[in-house]
Amino acid sequence: MQIFVRRALETDADSINRIAAASWLHTYRDIYDAEEIGRWIERNYSPETLRKHISVIENDRTCLFIVALVENNIAGFMELKVRDRTTELLRIYITPDLTGNGIGSELLRHGENWMMSNGEGRLTVSVHKKNLPGVRFYEARGFRFKEEIEQHIVLDKNLAGS
Ligand SMILES: CC(C)(COP(=O)(O)OP(=O)(O)OC[C@H]1O[C@@H](n2cnc3c(N)ncnc32)[C@H](O)[C@@H]1OP(=O)(O)O)[C@@H](O)C(=O)NCCC(=O)NCCS
């Protein structure tokens, strides 16, 4: 599968909204009820909210918001944010029909390259503890368990490998 990664544009907002809604309903179907998910998507992933966010972070060197394209269609997205020498993986979602094809790995690889070119070496992520495929994805890519905070597991990865 050919995967092309680039920065998110304001014109990607509708696609990101659709992927977020589909992926949240699929990923969290046994964790949150559909109405709760709908409210979350409306609040955090409405096309308008996304467009504003993308335009605000455009020139922010501490943020990376990227999308993966497969056959010219957006198939997933990821956002990283640097805070106090640690980079947080804020979100990564792949369209449910296309998971398991290397898209998430490719987004992560781009994110790690971006971090290294900025001299950043520590990446951290928080995953719902019932999202076992999510936890396994990170563990298989070198993240290690750090701590559990309420319903979430925090994992981190040192890109230097130590
Ligand atoms: C978790 C998630 C981001 C991973 O992305 P993905 O594109 O499915 O992941 P990949 O395909 O890169 O890797 C996952 C598996 O696919 C397989 N894979 C990797 N590259 C592949 C390729 N080129 N072709 C086929 N399969 C591949 C691997 O077997 C891998 O499994 P492994 O972890 O045992 O090695 C994605 O599944 C997703 O959106 N999940 C729902 C949302 C979510 O949980 N997000 C994280 C919340 S914090």
Ligand as a Chemical Component Dictionary entry (heavy atoms), coordinates in Angstrom:
data_LIG
# 
_chem_comp.id                   LIG 
_chem_comp.type                 NON-POLYMER 
_chem_comp.pdbx_formal_charge   0 
_chem_comp.three_letter_code    LIG 
# 
loop_
_chem_comp_atom.comp_id 
_chem_comp_atom.atom_id 
_chem_comp_atom.alt_atom_id 
_chem_comp_atom.type_symbol 
_chem_comp_atom.charge 
_chem_comp_atom.model_Cartn_x 
_chem_comp_atom.model_Cartn_y 
_chem_comp_atom.model_Cartn_z 
_chem_comp_atom.pdbx_ordinal 
LIG C1  C1  C 0 -3.715 2.161  16.730 1  
LIG C2  C2  C 0 -3.649 2.598  15.276 2  
LIG C3  C3  C 0 -3.344 4.105  15.220 3  
LIG C4  C4  C 0 -2.512 1.845  14.581 4  
LIG O1  O1  O 0 -2.480 2.210  13.217 5  
LIG P1  P1  P 0 -2.483 1.053  12.093 6  
LIG O2  O2  O 0 -2.356 1.717  10.785 7  
LIG O3  O3  O 0 -3.650 0.182  12.304 8  
LIG O4  O4  O 0 -1.153 0.316  12.490 9  
LIG P2  P2  P 0 -0.109 -0.438 11.570 10 
LIG O5  O5  O 0 -0.828 -1.083 10.447 11 
LIG O6  O6  O 0 0.989  0.471  11.272 12 
LIG O7  O7  O 0 0.421  -1.525 12.567 13 
LIG C5  C5  C 0 -0.499 -2.364 13.211 14 
LIG C6  C6  C 0 -0.364 -3.746 12.721 15 
LIG O8  O8  O 0 -0.528 -3.829 11.343 16 
LIG C7  C7  C 0 0.477  -4.704 10.789 17 
LIG N1  N1  N 0 1.242  -3.948 9.798  18 
LIG C8  C8  C 0 2.213  -3.071 9.967  19 
LIG N2  N2  N 0 2.657  -2.643 8.773  20 
LIG C9  C9  C 0 1.911  -3.274 7.856  21 
LIG C10 C10 C 0 1.878  -3.233 6.455  22 
LIG N3  N3  N 0 2.712  -2.446 5.750  23 
LIG N4  N4  N 0 0.986  -4.005 5.809  24 
LIG C11 C11 C 0 0.149  -4.801 6.519  25 
LIG N5  N5  N 0 0.142  -4.861 7.858  26 
LIG C12 C12 C 0 1.025  -4.105 8.511  27 
LIG C13 C13 C 0 1.365  -5.169 11.838 28 
LIG O9  O9  O 0 1.124  -6.546 12.058 29 
LIG C14 C14 C 0 0.973  -4.337 13.026 30 
LIG O10 O10 O 0 0.789  -5.146 14.109 31 
LIG P3  P3  P 0 1.907  -5.236 15.244 32 
LIG O11 O11 O 0 1.640  -4.107 16.187 33 
LIG O12 O12 O 0 1.639  -6.558 15.834 34 
LIG O13 O13 O 0 3.234  -5.123 14.584 35 
LIG C15 C15 C 0 -4.957 2.319  14.478 36 
LIG O14 O14 O 0 -5.200 0.931  14.489 37 
LIG C16 C16 C 0 -6.159 3.062  14.981 38 
LIG O15 O15 O 0 -6.522 4.111  14.466 39 
LIG N6  N6  N 0 -6.812 2.523  16.021 40 
LIG C17 C17 C 0 -7.981 3.141  16.574 41 
LIG C18 C18 C 0 -7.656 4.432  17.272 42 
LIG C19 C19 C 0 -6.654 4.283  18.389 43 
LIG O16 O16 O 0 -6.712 3.347  19.161 44 
LIG N7  N7  N 0 -5.758 5.266  18.479 45 
LIG C20 C20 C 0 -4.814 5.334  19.544 46 
LIG C21 C21 C 0 -5.479 5.980  20.694 47 
LIG S1  S1  S 0 -4.316 6.839  21.676 48 
# 
loop_
_chem_comp_bond.comp_id 
_chem_comp_bond.atom_id_1 
_chem_comp_bond.atom_id_2 
_chem_comp_bond.value_order 
_chem_comp_bond.pdbx_ordinal 
LIG C1  C2  SING 1  
LIG C2  C3  SING 2  
LIG C2  C4  SING 3  
LIG C2  C15 SING 4  
LIG C4  O1  SING 5  
LIG O1  P1  SING 6  
LIG P1  O2  DOUB 7  
LIG P1  O3  SING 8  
LIG P1  O4  SING 9  
LIG O4  P2  SING 10 
LIG P2  O5  DOUB 11 
LIG P2  O6  SING 12 
LIG P2  O7  SING 13 
LIG O7  C5  SING 14 
LIG C5  C6  SING 15 
LIG C6  O8  SING 16 
LIG C6  C14 SING 17 
LIG O8  C7  SING 18 
LIG C7  N1  SING 19 
LIG C7  C13 SING 20 
LIG N1  C8  SING 21 
LIG N1  C12 SING 22 
LIG C8  N2  DOUB 23 
LIG N2  C9  SING 24 
LIG C9  C10 SING 25 
LIG C9  C12 DOUB 26 
LIG C10 N3  SING 27 
LIG C10 N4  DOUB 28 
LIG N4  C11 SING 29 
LIG C11 N5  DOUB 30 
LIG N5  C12 SING 31 
LIG C13 O9  SING 32 
LIG C13 C14 SING 33 
LIG C14 O10 SING 34 
LIG O10 P3  SING 35 
LIG P3  O11 DOUB 36 
LIG P3  O12 SING 37 
LIG P3  O13 SING 38 
LIG C15 O14 SING 39 
LIG C15 C16 SING 40 
LIG C16 O15 DOUB 41 
LIG C16 N6  SING 42 
LIG N6  C17 SING 43 
LIG C17 C18 SING 44 
LIG C18 C19 SING 45 
LIG C19 O16 DOUB 46 
LIG C19 N7  SING 47 
LIG N7  C20 SING 48 
LIG C20 C21 SING 49 
LIG C21 S1  SING 50 
# 
